[in-house]
Amino acid sequence: MGVTLEEMKKYLRVDFDDDDALIEKLIEEAKNRCKDILRIEDETDTSSISNFDLGVMYCVAYTYEHREDCDYKSLNLALRGLLFGDREARF
């Protein structure tokens, strides 16, 4: 399915268009961050990953709300907890 701009704006309760470009960039960055945490390739279909869209939405909301002082370490820890069940095992 994937997270859309309209869906994300509704989730963030943003009703203006000024931040559309920023939100779209945050969605792409969040998808990449979630894929990195899951240890999957960019081409991988994420529709079967149960919490992928939720992880993307959480990541976008966190980075949007904390633009000035984003703590990426705590963000990554929260995403790892959310996505751990689907994470690829590598040794």
Secondary structure as a PSIPRED ss2 file (coil, helix, strand):
# PSIPRED VFORMAT (PSIPRED V4.0)

   1 M C   1.000  0.000  0.000
   2 G C   1.000  0.000  0.000
   3 V C   1.000  0.000  0.000
   4 T C   1.000  0.000  0.000
   5 L H   0.000  1.000  0.000
   6 E H   0.000  1.000  0.000
   7 E H   0.000  1.000  0.000
   8 M H   0.000  1.000  0.000
   9 K H   0.000  1.000  0.000
  10 K H   0.000  1.000  0.000
  11 Y H   0.000  1.000  0.000
  12 L H   0.000  1.000  0.000
  13 R C   1.000  0.000  0.000
  14 V C   1.000  0.000  0.000
  15 D C   1.000  0.000  0.000
  16 F C   1.000  0.000  0.000
  17 D C   1.000  0.000  0.000
  18 D C   1.000  0.000  0.000
  19 D C   1.000  0.000  0.000
  20 D H   0.000  1.000  0.000
  21 A H   0.000  1.000  0.000
  22 L H   0.000  1.000  0.000
  23 I H   0.000  1.000  0.000
  24 E H   0.000  1.000  0.000
  25 K H   0.000  1.000  0.000
  26 L H   0.000  1.000  0.000
  27 I H   0.000  1.000  0.000
  28 E H   0.000  1.000  0.000
  29 E H   0.000  1.000  0.000
  30 A H   0.000  1.000  0.000
  31 K H   0.000  1.000  0.000
  32 N H   0.000  1.000  0.000
  33 R H   0.000  1.000  0.000
  34 C H   0.000  1.000  0.000
  35 K H   0.000  1.000  0.000
  36 D H   0.000  1.000  0.000
  37 I H   0.000  1.000  0.000
  38 L H   0.000  1.000  0.000
  39 R C   1.000  0.000  0.000
  40 I C   1.000  0.000  0.000
  41 E C   1.000  0.000  0.000
  42 D C   1.000  0.000  0.000
  43 E C   1.000  0.000  0.000
  44 T C   1.000  0.000  0.000
  45 D C   1.000  0.000  0.000
  46 T C   1.000  0.000  0.000
  47 S C   1.000  0.000  0.000
  48 S C   1.000  0.000  0.000
  49 I C   1.000  0.000  0.000
  50 S C   1.000  0.000  0.000
  51 N C   1.000  0.000  0.000
  52 F H   0.000  1.000  0.000
  53 D H   0.000  1.000  0.000
  54 L H   0.000  1.000  0.000
  55 G H   0.000  1.000  0.000
  56 V H   0.000  1.000  0.000
  57 M H   0.000  1.000  0.000
  58 Y H   0.000  1.000  0.000
  59 C H   0.000  1.000  0.000
  60 V H   0.000  1.000  0.000
  61 A H   0.000  1.000  0.000
  62 Y H   0.000  1.000  0.000
  63 T H   0.000  1.000  0.000
  64 Y H   0.000  1.000  0.000
  65 E H   0.000  1.000  0.000
  66 H C   1.000  0.000  0.000
  67 R C   1.000  0.000  0.000
  68 E C   1.000  0.000  0.000
  69 D C   1.000  0.000  0.000
  70 C C   1.000  0.000  0.000
  71 D C   1.000  0.000  0.000
  72 Y H   0.000  1.000  0.000
  73 K H   0.000  1.000  0.000
  74 S H   0.000  1.000  0.000
  75 L H   0.000  1.000  0.000
  76 N H   0.000  1.000  0.000
  77 L H   0.000  1.000  0.000
  78 A H   0.000  1.000  0.000
  79 L H   0.000  1.000  0.000
  80 R H   0.000  1.000  0.000
  81 G H   0.000  1.000  0.000
  82 L H   0.000  1.000  0.000
  83 L H   0.000  1.000  0.000
  84 F H   0.000  1.000  0.000
  85 G H   0.000  1.000  0.000
  86 D H   0.000  1.000  0.000
  87 R C   1.000  0.000  0.000
  88 E C   1.000  0.000  0.000
  89 A C   1.000  0.000  0.000
  90 R C   1.000  0.000  0.000
  91 F C   1.000  0.000  0.000
